[in-house]
């Protein structure tokens, strides 16, 4: 995922939507860490929300339990809740 620095003059709060994709050679654990890293970048760059998409029965997606992911992301950031 490539995050861009939000434009400061838009006046529109920007958000990130993360599906927490698992790479072919990766693991769900690594995907969760990648998402945490992305959330930390988003937080530093001024994004207001970090959304986690929930999908089931898809091998390449680690976001089947968003309640777990939300806690993980929230515990690793200061303003993302």
VOPAGU-2260 file (C-alpha; in pm, 1 decimal, decimal comma):
REM VOPAGU-2260
SITE   aa  ch    i         X         Y         Z
SITE  UNK   A    0       0,0       0,0       0,0
SITE  UNK   A    1     133,4     344,5     -88,2
SITE  UNK   A    2      13,8     626,5     133,0
SITE  UNK   A    3      36,7     983,4      14,7
SITE  UNK   A    4      70,3    1284,2     240,9
SITE  UNK   A    5    -273,3    1447,7     261,2
SITE  UNK   A    6    -314,3    1792,8     114,5
SITE  UNK   A    7    -322,7    2027,5     411,2
SITE  UNK   A    8    -547,2    2287,4     250,2
SITE  UNK   A    9    -841,3    2066,9     152,2
SITE  UNK   A   10   -1026,4    2096,7     481,3
SITE  UNK   A   11   -1153,5    1742,8     423,2
SITE  UNK   A   12   -1048,3    1481,1     678,4
SITE  UNK   A   13    -884,2    1195,8     490,1
SITE  UNK   A   14    -895,4     827,1     576,7
SITE  UNK   A   15    -718,8     505,4     480,8
SITE  UNK   A   16    -900,8     181,0     397,1
SITE  UNK   A   17    -690,6    -131,6     455,0
SITE  UNK   A   18    -788,9    -481,9     343,0
SITE  UNK   A   19    -482,7    -636,9     515,7
SITE  UNK   A   20    -373,5    -842,1     218,4
SITE  UNK   A   21    -142,5   -1141,3     269,0
SITE  UNK   A   22     144,2   -1155,3      19,4
SITE  UNK   A   23     208,5   -1483,3    -163,6
SITE  UNK   A   24     523,5   -1540,4      39,2
SITE  UNK   A   25     395,2   -1369,8     354,3
SITE  UNK   A   26     190,5   -1457,7     659,1
SITE  UNK   A   27    -113,6   -1305,3     829,2
SITE  UNK   A   28     115,8   -1196,5    1112,2
SITE  UNK   A   29     340,1   -1005,4     871,0
SITE  UNK   A   30      33,6    -852,4     705,9
SITE  UNK   A   31     -87,4    -727,6    1043,9
SITE  UNK   A   32     254,3    -573,4    1110,5
SITE  UNK   A   33     248,6    -409,7     766,8
SITE  UNK   A   34     -93,6    -263,6     847,5
SITE  UNK   A   35      32,4    -129,1    1179,2
SITE  UNK   A   36     325,3      33,9     999,6
SITE  UNK   A   37      82,4     189,6     749,0
SITE  UNK   A   38    -141,5     314,1    1030,7
SITE  UNK   A   39     156,3     475,6    1202,2
SITE  UNK   A   40     251,8     651,7     879,1
SITE  UNK   A   41    -108,1     762,2     826,7
SITE  UNK   A   42    -117,9     899,6    1180,3
SITE  UNK   A   43     206,4    1096,5    1134,3
SITE  UNK   A   44      82,2    1237,6     804,4
SITE  UNK   A   45    -241,8    1366,9     953,8
SITE  UNK   A   46    -496,7    1112,1     836,0
SITE  UNK   A   47    -794,4    1111,5    1071,8
SITE  UNK   A   48    -922,3     754,2    1030,2
SITE  UNK   A   49    -779,4     413,8     949,6
SITE  UNK   A   50   -1053,0     178,5     831,4
SITE  UNK   A   51   -1012,3    -200,1     827,9
SITE  UNK   A   52   -1220,6    -391,3     575,8
SITE  UNK   A   53   -1367,4    -724,6     682,6
SITE  UNK   A   54   -1379,4   -1014,2     436,6
SITE  UNK   A   55   -1422,4   -1386,4     497,2
SITE  UNK   A   56   -1316,3   -1703,9     315,6
SITE  UNK   A   57   -1051,0   -1534,6     102,3
SITE  UNK   A   58    -707,8   -1692,4     134,7
SITE  UNK   A   59    -510,7   -1372,0      68,4
SITE  UNK   A   60    -693,8   -1153,6     321,5
SITE  UNK   A   61    -605,3   -1137,3     691,5
SITE  UNK   A   62    -889,6    -907,4     796,1
SITE  UNK   A   63   -1149,5   -1166,4     889,9
SITE  UNK   A   64   -1164,2   -1057,2    1255,3
SITE  UNK   A   65   -1168,8    -679,1    1251,5
SITE  UNK   A   66   -1223,2    -656,9    1627,9
SITE  UNK   A   67    -881,0    -816,4    1677,4
SITE  UNK   A   68    -718,6    -593,7    1414,8
SITE  UNK   A   69    -878,6    -277,5    1555,8
SITE  UNK   A   70    -730,1    -350,1    1899,0
SITE  UNK   A   71    -391,6    -427,2    1745,1
SITE  UNK   A   72    -384,9    -104,6    1540,6
SITE  UNK   A   73    -521,1     108,5    1825,8
SITE  UNK   A   74    -262,4     -26,7    2070,5
SITE  UNK   A   75      19,0      68,4    1832,4
SITE  UNK   A   76     -93,6     424,0    1751,6
SITE  UNK   A   77    -175,9     734,0    1954,3
SITE  UNK   A   78    -466,0     895,0    1769,9
SITE  UNK   A   79    -602,6     621,0    1544,0
SITE  UNK   A   80    -903,6     467,2    1720,2
